[in-house]
Amino acid sequence: MSLVVVLLGRPNVGKSTLFNRLVGRKRALVADSPSLTRDRREGEARLADLGFRVIDTAGLEDGPQETLAGRAQAQTRLALAGADVGLFLIDAREGVTLEDRRLARELRKSGKPILLLANKAEGRGALPGIAEAYGLGLGEPAAISAEHGEGMGFIYEGLLPFAGDRAFEERDREGPKPLSLAVVGRPNVGKSTLVNRLLGEERVLCGPEPGITRDAIEIDWLWRGRAVRLVDTAGLRRRARVEEKPEELAAADALRAIRFAEVVVLLVDALAPLERQDLALARLAAEEGRALLVAASKWDAVADKKAALREIEARLLRSLAQLQGISLVPVSGLTGFGLEALLEAVFAAHAVWNRRVKTADLNRWLAAVEERHPPPLVGGRRLKLRYLTQVNSRPPSFALFLSQPGELPQSYRRYLVNALREDFALKGTPIRMMLRKGANPYAQT
């Protein structure tokens, strides 16, 4: 187990900026908006030869337990309880506030080792704030600038005594790469409830308030011994309805999660008709070449289950012809119904997405489909389909060599793709088909 470090502090002191600095890329949302971070986000960090796991948190805002602020605070306390050491940030330019003092008292009582960081310390204007920080009772403050990368050596020296040998273990010994699984959908369809039920713990915030999730939260997890990197994303509304900067950033983060996922689960509300936004998300996943399946959420509350399934299946068939055979799994994050079936469907979709077809099989198949349904005539001469080969997987991608690529109608290309999907068990996955001019490029001359 590597060293676990948690970032703490009131909103807008730079915790997410420091998180991004430590993990080496922009993983957490950053903006001049208070309380932008709500869930805890984890990442692998490195300072020189020191490797550790870092957790970004919503801070320790005071609030009643039943409120969103109170639930976010509970997530932060869980992160602190599971960490080896905390990094407590204050804003050196603003100076020590009453909230900083309250948080410092709570952290002293926690019994956890805490390193005090005076962030935004670039320039002379931060000197009074750094001096005030001595009064927090957490030892000498380290002056840093997360934005500019200044003072990272202070953090390295502060963490070193807690590291031991575990922080310097060779990371190449880790197991197979986890399957990257993103859960996407409109706001309030139950994504976070589903993720918590899958994990068996209240790992991400959920509740009746719309738009709780903002960051795309990555969670490493094992299902039946297989590694999964589960990504819970913000609910995505139509672009015209996105008004505030935090929602705009959250939407961009969710779209990025789709692009980097291997499998995308589109969660739809089984109690409401499929909306254009649901179908737009499905098309985006297909355009990005991701394996895709649809989960019908809130299934425990559906009265006429057969009618609901028929309605969703009919809409998918009408609107997503390019993904014929896509899996539809009814689920309930509240009761846990259908979750095993959902994960089995995820790994099945991943296997199809990775499938390769032998070239000899493809060309025997090409001759048969061409005979069954010949390509059209062009200038009185029939187009010649000469050779087909798979050039890639993830998703399955094929190159078709023929006499006049520019003359092949889209309808005939769709015919070939649908026949490929049916005959080689490639249902529900995007298929790419590129047209190339010429004869068999691999034939001996």
ABEGO torsion letter per residue (X at the ends): XBBBBBBBEBBGAGAAAAAAAAAGBBABBBBBBBGABABBBBBBBBBEABBBBBBBBAEBBBBBAABAAAAAAAAAAAAAAABABBBBBBBAAAEBBAAAAAAAAAAAAAGBBBBBBBBGABEAAAAAAAAAAAAAGAEBBBBBBAAAGBGAAAAAAAAAAAAEAAAABBAAABBBBBBBBBBBEBBGAGAAAAAAAAAGBBABBBEABBGABABBBBBBBBBGGBBBBBBBBBBBBBAAABABAAAAAAAAAAAAAAAABABBBBBBBAABBBBAAAAAAAAAAAAAGBBBBBBBBGAAABABAAAAAAAAAAAAAAABAAABGBBBBBBBAAAGBGAAAAAAAAAAAAAAAABBBBAAAAAAAAAAAAAABBBBBBGGBBBBBABBBBABBOBBBBBBBBABAAABBAAAAAAAAAAAAAAAGABGBBBBBBBBBEBBAABBX
